[in-house]
């Protein structure tokens, strides 16, 4: 998938999807994956995310219905790595 020296940075703001991702990573014994429970935006802060439980792929920060949750937002730095840590 990414090779022996590769590293995966997974960014996911939806708590249920983070839970599933962590389970998948642990079940498959992946050690080179970092998971960040956050959305990506221009500035650090919080935002509202509208999720669609039957299709998380339709989730959006634009007000269009769905279930509203509050999520953390983090910018990417100039090296395209997350600004966390």
C-alpha positions, 0 to 999 in steps of 0.5 A, a space after each residue: 500500500 505505502 511501502 515499508 518506509 511509508 507513513 499514513 496520516 489519516 484526518 477524520 472529523 467524524 467520531 464514529 469513523 475515527 473509531 472504525 479507523 482505529 479498529 481497522 488499523 489495530 486489527 491489521 497491525 499497522 504501526 505507521 499510521 497517525 490518526 487525527 480526529 479533526 477537520 482541516 481548515 485555514 485556521 485552528 478552531 472549531 466548526 459545525 459539521 453536518 453528518 449524514 449517518 447513512 452516508 458519511 461521505 455526504 457530510 459537510 460544513 455547509 448548512 444542508 441538514 443532517 445531524 450537527 456536531 462540533 468538530 476541531 479544525 486544524 490547518 495543514 502546515 507548509 510541508 503538507 503535514 498536520 500542524 499537530 505535534 
